Amino acid sequence: MDLSDFPASQHLPTVLPQPRFQLGEAVRWAVVSEPDFGRVMGIFYAEGDRQQTSGIHYLVLLDEQSPSRHICDQDIAYEADLERWRPA
């Protein structure tokens, strides 16, 4: 597969926002009652048709004690859904 098979984004900003979290940083989901938590393993920018889907996203490696770890070991998060977490 060649990248020329994919249309170029026409909405990509000329200046990308700075990520709030860095690689390796401990984070947790802030908007749920029993949040998952882990470490940032990837950072990427995505463009979408809604405001929240456009922006910085994170690949999070879930901690072994995280509630969802038994069904998945990593997850993608919108920046607005995460907060810094201090492991005990």
N, C-alpha and C positions, 0 to 999 in steps of 0.2 A: 504494500500500500504506500502510495506517495502522498505527502502532505499537500501537494497541489490539488488532490481530489477534494479537499475541504475548502469551503469558501473562507476568505479572511474575514475576521470580525470588523465590522464597520463602526462599532461603538466602543472600541477599546480606548480608554482615556490616554492622553499623552503622558500624564504623570499618575503612576499608581499610588494608592494610599499606603502609608507605612503600616505594617502589621502590628497589632497590639501585643501579641504574644510571640515569643521566639522559639526556635527549635529547642527541644529538650525541656521546655518550661512545663511545670505541672499546672493543669487546668481542670475545671469541672463544669458541667452544664449548670447554669444558674437559674434556669426557668422551669425546672421540674421538681416535684416533691422528693424523689429519691434519685439524686443526680449520679450519673456516671462520672468517672474521673480517670485521669491518666496524663500522659505526656505528649506534647506536640511533636509529631514525627514528620510532618510535611505542611507546607504553606503554599497556597495557590490563589490566583485571582480568577474569578469566573464572572461572566456577564450573563444576565438573565432578563426575562421580561417583567419581573417584579423587582421592586427596590431591594428587598432583603436578599434575593438570590444573586444580585450583583455585588461584588466586593470580595474581600479577603475571606477565604475558607481555610479550615485546618483539618489535617488528618491526625487523629488522636489515637495513640496506642493505649488501650484501656489497661488500667492497673489490675493486677490479679484479684484484688478485693472489690473491684467495681461491680455493681449489681448486674450489669449485662454481660460480664466477661464470659459467663458459661455458654452464651449463644454467639458471641462475636468477640474478636480480640482488638478490633479497631473500628473507628467510626469517623464520619465527616461532620464538621460542625460549622455553622455560620459564626462569624466573629461575635455578633451581638448576643449569641446564646451562651458564651463562655465567660468564666471569670477565673482569676488566679486561685490556685488551691495550694494549701500547705499540707503535705502529707504528715500524718501523726508520727 
